[in-house]
Amino acid sequence: MNCSDHPQNPITVICVAKHECQRKLCAQCAYEHNVELQQLLPIMLFQDQLQNKLKEFKLEDKKQLDQSRLSFKSLLSETEKMLQTLWAKFYSSINYL
């Protein structure tokens, strides 16, 4: 991907400073950007951090899915016990008649 201001230059860094800017910068834009060097992440490092965040969220989604599955199984088990109890009471009331 190339810079929108300097089409001959590839994007090399991402600005992560808490201000509004273009964010995707070529080397020339980064030089002119006037932020601390720590606020400019090399694009490969940014992609690695992004991949780690994606993995982290997928794990949370899996945890939520597992939790939901366990809750559903518990609800199903309770419902089954309740139905068995109701069926037994119904059966005994039929025998009573």
C-alpha positions as CSV (number, residue, x, y, z in Angstrom):
1,M,0.0,0.0,0.0
2,N,1.4,3.4,-0.9
3,C,1.1,6.8,0.8
4,S,-1.8,9.0,-0.3
5,D,0.4,12.1,-0.1
6,H,3.5,10.5,-1.6
7,P,2.2,7.8,-4.0
8,Q,5.8,6.7,-4.8
9,N,6.4,5.8,-1.1
10,P,5.1,2.7,0.6
11,I,3.4,2.9,4.0
12,T,6.0,2.0,6.6
13,V,4.6,3.2,10.0
14,I,1.4,3.6,11.8
15,C,0.8,6.6,14.1
16,V,-0.7,5.5,17.4
17,A,-0.7,9.0,19.1
18,K,-4.0,10.1,20.6
19,H,-4.8,12.8,18.0
20,E,-6.5,12.9,14.6
21,C,-4.2,12.3,11.7
22,Q,-3.9,10.1,8.7
23,R,-2.4,7.2,10.8
24,K,-0.8,5.3,7.8
25,L,2.4,7.1,7.1
26,C,5.3,6.7,4.7
27,A,8.9,7.5,5.8
28,Q,8.6,11.1,4.5
29,C,5.2,11.7,6.3
30,A,6.6,10.2,9.5
31,Y,9.6,12.6,9.4
32,E,7.2,15.5,8.9
33,H,4.6,14.3,11.5
34,N,6.0,15.9,14.7
35,V,5.3,13.2,17.2
36,E,7.5,11.2,19.5
37,L,9.2,8.3,17.9
38,Q,7.5,5.9,20.3
39,Q,4.1,7.0,18.8
40,L,5.1,5.6,15.4
41,L,4.9,1.8,15.1
42,P,6.5,0.0,12.2
43,I,3.7,-1.6,10.1
44,M,4.9,-5.2,10.8
45,L,4.8,-4.6,14.5
46,F,1.4,-3.1,14.2
47,Q,0.2,-6.1,12.3
48,D,1.6,-8.4,14.9
49,Q,-0.2,-6.5,17.7
50,L,-3.4,-6.6,15.7
51,Q,-3.1,-10.4,15.2
52,N,-2.6,-10.8,18.9
53,K,-5.7,-8.8,19.7
54,L,-7.7,-10.8,17.2
55,K,-6.6,-14.1,18.8
56,E,-7.4,-12.7,22.3
57,F,-11.0,-11.8,21.2
58,K,-11.5,-15.1,19.6
59,L,-10.5,-16.8,22.8
60,E,-13.0,-14.7,24.7
61,D,-15.7,-15.6,22.2
62,K,-14.8,-19.3,22.7
63,K,-15.0,-18.9,26.4
64,Q,-18.4,-17.2,26.1
65,L,-19.6,-20.0,23.8
66,D,-18.4,-22.6,26.3
67,Q,-20.1,-20.8,29.1
68,S,-23.4,-20.5,27.1
69,R,-23.2,-24.2,26.2
70,L,-22.8,-25.1,29.9
71,S,-25.7,-22.8,30.9
72,F,-27.9,-24.3,28.3
73,K,-27.1,-27.9,29.4
74,S,-27.9,-27.0,32.9
75,L,-31.2,-25.4,31.9
76,L,-32.0,-28.4,29.8
77,S,-31.2,-30.8,32.7
78,E,-33.4,-28.8,35.1
79,T,-36.2,-28.7,32.6
80,E,-36.0,-32.5,32.1
81,K,-36.1,-33.1,35.9
82,M,-39.1,-30.8,36.2
83,L,-40.9,-32.6,33.4
84,Q,-40.2,-36.0,35.0
85,T,-41.6,-34.7,38.3
86,L,-44.7,-33.4,36.5
87,W,-45.1,-36.6,34.6
88,A,-44.8,-38.7,37.7
89,K,-47.5,-36.5,39.5
90,F,-49.7,-36.8,36.4
91,Y,-49.3,-40.6,36.3
92,S,-50.1,-40.9,40.0
93,S,-53.2,-38.8,39.7
94,I,-54.4,-40.9,36.8
95,N,-53.9,-44.1,38.9
96,Y,-55.7,-42.4,41.8
97,L,-58.8,-42.0,39.6
